[in-house]
Amino acid sequence: MWIENVLSCSAMAGYYNKDLAAIKAGAVPDGFVFRSDPITPGFKKITQPGEAISVMIILSDGQVAFGDCFDVVFAGAAGRDRVFSASEHQNVIRGEIADFLKGRSIDVFKELAQSVEQLKVDGKRLHTAVRYGVTQALLDATAKAQHVTMAEVIQSEYGCRMSDRPIPLLACTTNEARLNIDKMILKKVPYLPHGSSSNVTRDLGIKGEKLIEYASWLTGRILSLREPEYHPTIHLDVYGTIGELFDLQISKIAEFMGKLSEACNPFPLMVETPIIADSIERQVDLYKALSRMLNSRSVPVKIIVDEWCNTLEDIQWFARERAADLIQIKSPDLGGIHNSVEAVLLCKKMGVGAYVGGTVNGTDQSARVSAHVALATGAEFLLAKPGQGVDEGLMIEFNEMQRALALARHRSQK
């Protein structure tokens, strides 16, 4: 089967882009927006609606495959591409990319995805968001051509073993939306609540007391509402604010993380991005030092790296240096979706945990594709997305995994 045509249209992302540099610099919040000016190039406002392009691949038998282009919430930070603008990339998809793909066989996903990854227009590689969306559509197209699920395509082409049950989900909400915590507890979400601590003064407090209070409240809320068998892992994403609070002093950071762990007792704690350095080299060194310090003090906190982990090479570096307990496979930052597959498998081979993250700024289709990647590779857990309403992301990805598993079991019994 081959690609007959490639179409695209403007679409709506599931959340917003936010200028992390401006937020950290003390931008004044006013409800959901900020009244200060943006700092990061490409931003028109500190908070602006995420943009997307939906890519449609028409196959020679008339079937249509889909993928969506968009970027992460904190675009342009820590080595990421400039914030994605649909109008800047629409013509490239309809022109050079469509011309490149039309007439090509869609029977094998991996090689075609790699060729899109390396494609250059005017001497430049495609924006990560474009590579991400186009390769999603290619994976969907290959699955449709073979009349199997996307997870089965990945399993076949990469030689991995598909999970026999849904991958555990990490629900996501902001620290302010405390009603969403009740939803997570009622639905027995295995990992919660992600949170969003991006400003030291507002989210942590001058001594870290605000985050400790939040962790204590969260623990109490779980204990008061849970059924006896429900014992989730608490996951907090702090966007480097702990490192900022303690001026990158590893001993003090480790001490604070110990206090945070005590506030979460009896539930295990994961802290994502405790530090954001000014380079990947510095990030690796600091995370290695923090990991060693936590281990030497027997602090029961797992640390997750996100920022400065934007490519397969970056991920391999962190994994090789044992610079974190887990690595977030932030799919839009990696470009082609095949890179996310290879990243999870690489982490597993090197003995480092990996979870398929991404961004709440995604779309319904990208969330489905992400679910297939996690299912096929056996990731440790999967970020529920898009949006931060909790129920929608949980529903989309859980249901997609359940359908994929049911179909795969049905075919295996024939």
C-alpha positions in Angstrom: 0.0 0.0 0.0 1.2 3.5 -0.7 0.6 7.1 0.2 -1.7 8.8 -2.3 -1.8 12.3 -0.7 -1.0 14.3 2.4 -3.4 17.0 3.7 -3.3 19.3 6.7 -5.4 21.8 8.6 -5.1 24.1 11.6 -6.1 22.4 14.8 -6.4 23.2 18.5 -3.9 22.0 21.1 -5.1 20.7 24.4 -3.6 23.4 26.6 -1.4 26.5 26.4 2.2 27.5 25.8 3.8 29.4 28.7 7.0 31.4 28.9 8.9 29.7 31.7 11.7 32.3 31.8 9.2 35.1 32.4 7.4 33.1 35.1 10.6 32.4 36.9 11.6 36.0 36.6 8.6 37.0 38.7 5.8 37.7 36.1 2.7 39.0 38.0 -0.2 36.5 37.7 -3.7 37.7 37.1 -6.0 34.7 37.1 -4.9 32.3 34.4 -2.7 34.9 32.6 0.2 37.2 33.5 0.4 41.0 33.2 4.1 41.1 32.4 5.8 40.9 29.0 7.2 37.7 27.6 11.0 37.0 27.6 11.5 33.9 25.5 11.7 34.5 21.8 8.6 33.6 19.8 6.1 34.3 22.6 3.6 37.1 22.1 2.2 36.6 25.6 3.4 34.7 28.7 0.4 32.5 28.4 -1.0 31.8 24.9 -3.2 29.1 23.5 -1.2 26.2 22.1 -1.4 25.8 18.3 -1.5 22.6 16.3 -1.6 21.3 12.8 -3.5 18.0 12.0 -1.8 15.9 9.3 -3.9 13.5 7.3 -2.3 10.8 5.1 -4.6 9.4 2.5 -3.7 5.8 1.5 -4.2 4.2 -1.8 -7.2 2.2 -0.6 -8.9 5.4 0.7 -8.2 5.0 4.4 -7.0 8.1 6.2 -4.4 8.2 9.0 -3.9 11.1 11.4 -1.2 12.8 13.4 -0.9 16.2 15.1 1.9 18.7 15.3 2.3 20.8 18.4 4.9 21.5 21.1 5.2 21.4 24.9 3.9 23.9 27.4 7.2 25.4 28.2 8.4 25.8 24.6 11.8 27.4 23.9 13.2 26.4 27.3 16.3 24.2 28.1 17.4 23.7 24.5 13.9 23.2 23.0 12.8 24.5 19.6 11.2 27.9 19.3 7.5 28.0 20.3 5.4 26.4 17.5 3.3 28.6 15.2 0.9 26.7 12.9 1.0 29.4 10.2 4.8 29.2 10.0 4.8 25.5 9.1 1.6 24.8 7.2 3.1 25.4 3.8 6.0 23.1 4.5 3.6 20.2 5.3 1.5 20.9 2.2 4.5 21.4 0.0 7.9 19.8 0.7 6.6 17.1 3.1 3.6 16.1 0.9 5.9 15.9 -2.2 8.4 13.8 -0.2 5.8 11.3 1.0 3.4 10.9 -2.0 3.8 7.6 -3.8 5.9 6.0 -1.0 5.1 2.6 0.3 3.6 2.6 3.8 4.2 -1.1 4.6 7.1 -0.4 7.0 7.0 2.5 9.5 10.5 2.8 10.9 12.5 3.5 7.8 10.0 6.1 6.5 9.9 7.8 9.9 13.6 8.0 10.0 13.7 9.6 6.5 11.3 12.3 7.7 13.4 12.9 10.7 16.4 13.7 8.5 14.5 15.8 6.0 15.7 19.3 5.5 14.0 22.3 4.0 16.1 25.3 3.0 19.0 23.6 4.7 17.3 23.3 8.1 15.7 20.3 9.9 12.0 20.4 10.4 10.7 21.8 13.7 10.4 19.1 16.3 6.6 19.6 16.4 6.4 18.9 12.6 8.5 15.8 12.8 6.4 14.6 15.7 3.0 15.1 14.0 4.0 13.7 10.6 5.5 10.5 12.1 2.4 10.0 14.2 0.4 9.9 11.0 2.9 7.5 9.4 2.6 5.1 12.4 -1.2 5.3 12.1 -1.0 4.8 8.4 1.2 1.7 8.7 -1.2 0.2 11.2 -4.1 0.8 8.9 -2.3 -0.7 6.0 -1.6 -3.8 8.0 -5.0 -3.9 9.7 -3.5 -4.0 13.2 -3.0 -1.6 16.1 -0.1 0.9 16.3 1.2 -1.0 19.3 1.4 -4.2 17.2 3.3 -2.3 14.5 5.9 -1.2 17.1 6.1 -4.6 18.6 6.8 -6.2 15.2 9.3 -3.7 13.9 11.3 -3.2 17.1 11.1 -6.7 18.5 9.8 -5.6 21.8 7.2 -7.3 24.0 3.8 -5.6 24.3 2.4 -5.2 27.8 -0.4 -7.6 28.6 -2.2 -4.9 30.7 -2.8 -1.1 30.5 0.2 1.0 31.5 -0.3 2.8 34.8 -1.3 6.5 34.3 0.0 9.7 35.9 -2.9 12.2 36.3 -2.0 15.8 35.9 -3.3 19.0 37.5 -2.1 22.3 38.9 -1.4 22.9 42.5 -4.3 25.3 42.7 -7.0 22.9 41.3 -7.4 20.9 44.5 -10.8 19.6 43.5 -9.1 17.6 40.8 -7.2 15.6 43.5 -10.5 14.1 44.6 -11.2 13.0 41.1 -7.8 11.2 41.0 -8.4 9.5 44.3 -11.9 8.4 43.3 -10.6 6.9 40.1 -7.6 5.3 41.9 -5.0 6.8 39.6 -1.7 5.0 40.3 0.5 8.2 40.0 -0.7 11.7 41.0 -0.9 14.7 40.8 2.1 16.0 38.8 1.5 19.5 40.1 3.1 22.6 38.7 5.6 24.4 40.9 7.3 26.8 38.6 7.9 29.9 40.8 9.9 29.8 44.0 8.1 32.5 45.9 4.6 31.6 44.8 4.8 27.8 44.8 7.6 26.8 47.2 7.8 29.7 49.7 11.0 31.3 50.9 11.9 28.2 53.0 10.0 25.6 50.9 7.1 25.7 53.4 4.4 26.1 50.8 5.4 22.9 49.0 5.7 21.0 52.2 2.2 22.2 53.2 0.8 21.1 49.8 2.4 17.6 50.1 1.0 17.2 53.6 -2.5 18.3 52.5 -2.3 16.0 49.5 -1.3 13.0 51.7 -4.1 13.7 54.2 -6.6 14.0 51.4 -5.6 10.6 50.0 -5.8 9.0 53.4 -9.2 10.5 54.1 -10.8 9.5 50.7 -9.1 6.3 49.6 -10.3 2.7 49.7 -7.9 0.5 51.8 -6.2 -1.1 48.8 -5.4 2.2 47.0 -1.8 3.2 47.6 -0.6 5.6 44.9 2.7 7.1 44.2 3.0 10.9 44.7 4.6 12.7 41.8 5.6 16.3 42.0 7.0 18.3 39.1 8.9 21.3 40.4 10.5 22.8 37.3 13.8 23.4 38.9 12.5 25.5 41.8 14.1 23.4 44.5 17.5 24.0 43.0 16.7 27.7 42.7 15.6 27.9 46.4 18.8 26.4 47.6 21.1 28.0 45.1 22.1 24.5 43.6 23.6 23.4 46.9 23.2 19.6 46.7 23.3 18.9 50.4 20.5 21.4 51.1 18.4 20.1 48.2 18.7 16.6 49.5 17.8 17.6 53.0 14.6 19.4 51.7 13.7 16.4 49.6 13.9 14.3 52.7 11.4 16.6 54.5 9.2 16.4 51.4 9.3 12.6 51.6 8.3 12.7 55.2 5.3 14.9 54.4 4.2 12.3 51.8 4.5 9.3 54.2 3.2 6.6 53.8 3.2 7.1 50.1 6.3 6.8 47.9 7.5 10.1 46.3 8.9 11.0 42.9 10.2 14.5 42.2 10.6 15.6 38.6 13.1 18.3 37.6 14.3 19.3 41.0 17.1 21.3 39.2 17.3 23.1 35.9 20.9 24.0 35.0 22.1 26.3 32.3 23.5 23.4 30.1 23.1 19.7 29.7 26.6 19.1 30.9 25.9 20.9 34.2 22.5 19.2 34.4 24.1 15.7 34.2 26.7 16.6 36.8 24.2 18.1 39.3 21.8 15.2 38.9 24.6 12.6 39.5 25.6 14.5 42.6 22.0 14.7 43.9 21.4 11.0 43.2 24.5 10.0 45.2 23.6 12.3 48.0 20.0 10.9 48.3 21.3 7.4 48.2 24.0 8.0 50.8 21.4 9.5 53.2 18.8 6.8 52.4 16.3 9.4 51.3 13.4 7.4 49.7 12.7 9.8 46.8 13.1 8.9 43.1 14.2 11.8 40.9 13.1 12.2 37.3 14.9 14.3 34.7 13.0 16.2 32.0 14.7 19.5 31.0 17.8 19.2 28.8 16.8 15.7 27.9 15.6 16.5 24.4 17.2 13.9 22.1 18.1 10.2 22.1 21.7 11.2 22.6 20.7 13.3 25.7 18.7 10.4 27.1 21.6 8.0 26.6 23.9 10.4 28.4 21.7 10.7 31.4 21.1 6.9 31.5 24.8 6.0 31.1 25.8 8.4 33.9 23.0 7.1 36.2 22.0 10.8 36.7 18.4 10.0 37.6 16.1 7.2 38.6 13.7 7.8 35.7 13.8 9.7 32.5 10.7 11.4 31.1 10.4 10.5 27.4 9.0 13.9 26.4 7.8 12.9 23.0 7.3 16.3 21.3 10.8 17.3 22.2 12.3 14.2 20.6 10.8 14.9 17.2 9.7 11.7 15.3 7.5 9.4 17.4 9.9 6.5 16.6 12.5 8.3 18.8 10.2 7.9 21.7 10.0 4.1 21.0 13.7 3.9 20.9 14.2 6.0 24.0 12.0 3.8 26.2 13.8 0.7 24.9 17.2 2.3 25.4 16.4 3.2 29.0 15.1 -0.4 29.7 18.3 -1.8 28.2 20.5 0.5 30.4 18.5 -0.2 33.6 17.0 3.2 34.0 13.3 3.8 34.5 11.4 5.5 31.7 7.9 7.0 31.5 6.1 8.2 28.4 5.3 11.8 29.2 4.8 14.4 26.6 2.7 17.4 27.3 -0.8 18.4 28.4 -0.7 20.7 25.4 -1.2 17.7 23.1 -4.3 16.5 21.3 -6.7 13.6 21.5 -5.0 11.8 18.6 -1.4 12.3 19.9 -2.6 11.0 23.3 -3.8 7.8 21.5 -0.6 7.4 19.7 1.3 7.9 22.9 -0.7 5.2 24.6 0.3 2.7 21.9 4.0 3.6 22.3 3.8 3.1 26.1 1.9 -0.2 25.7 4.2 -1.6 23.1 7.4 -0.7 24.9 6.3 -1.5 28.5 7.0 1.9 29.9 6.8 2.3 33.6 3.9 4.7 33.4 2.2 7.1 31.1 1.2 10.8 31.5 -2.6 11.2 31.1 -3.2 13.9 28.5 -4.2 16.2 26.9 -5.4 19.0 29.2 -5.4 19.3 32.9 -9.1 18.4 33.6 -8.0 14.9 34.7 -11.0 12.9 33.5 -10.6 13.5 29.8 -6.9 12.4 29.6 -7.5 9.4 31.7 -10.4 8.3 29.6 -8.7 8.8 26.2 -5.6 6.8 27.1 -7.0 4.1 29.3 -9.8 3.3 26.8 -7.3 3.3 23.9 -5.0 0.8 25.7 -8.0 -1.4 26.6 -9.1 -1.5 22.9 -5.6 -2.2 21.7 -5.2 -5.1 24.1 -8.6 -6.6 23.3 -7.8 -6.5 19.5 -4.4 -8.0 20.0 -5.7 -10.8 22.1 -8.4 -11.5 19.6 -5.9 -11.8 16.8 -3.6 -14.0 18.8 -6.4 -16.5 19.4 -7.1 -17.0 15.7 
